[in-house]
Amino acid sequence: MRHCPDCSVDIEGDWTTCPLCGAVLTGTAAPSPLPAIPLSFSRQRVLRVVFLISLVVILASFLAQLLFSHGPSGIGVLRSVWLGVTAMWLVVMMAFRKRRNIAKGTVYLVVLISLVCVYWDYLTGWQRWSLTYAVPIVCAFSIVALMIAVWAMHVEVSEHIVYSGLTMLLGLVPIGFLVLGWVTNALPSAVCVLVSLLALLFLRATRQADVRHELAKRLHV
């Protein structure tokens, strides 16, 4: 059994440093008394679903470019689709590595990527590709990835319900882009808003009581 010289306690398990003070442990490791609990979901299954969705989306974007758009703007749309696929994979990988607060991390991820794209667009002459393509596509793909992760990993309602709703509300932001005329193509924003509305309707239809309970608990009302 390992021993901490600073805390003078014996520690079971495969710890190399003391969980209390961080000091290096001495002695040999002893088997952990806690049982190994397997995951309640299949990573291979989640990865397979996300991979197939990514493949279909990328192939569809290539096909759309070949049929409808051959200019530089088509290349921009394609790059934005790849950005959305990348955001979807980042959400899923984050869910695997940090199973708690998945939805909260997704909110931060969407905001960060969107701000980077807007700033990049500003530095390159403000062509408005960030508001037209990048932000709506990142929001839409992140919502899809979040729903896949929550469904596949059987995440508890209390751990994701509020931030899931916030992520879906972020998907409604492109409505403002459309109203203010900040976009050069209305389709990505319309698709993002549609995905957000469908996700919110699904959340309300299946988890309305849980949403009210969590909001009342967090707002102390």
Secondary structure, 3 states (H helix, E strand, C coil): CEEECCCCEEECECCCECCCCCCECECCCECCCCCCCCCCCCHHHHHHHHHHHHHHHHHHHHHHHHHHCCCHHHHHHHHHHHHHHHHHHHHHHHHHHCCCCHHHHHHHHHHHHHHHHHHHHHHCCCCCHHHHHHHHHHHHHHHHHHHHHHHHHCCCHHHCHHHHHHHHHHCCCHHHHHHHCCCCCHHHHHHHHHHHHHHHHHHHHHHHHHHHHHHHHHHCC
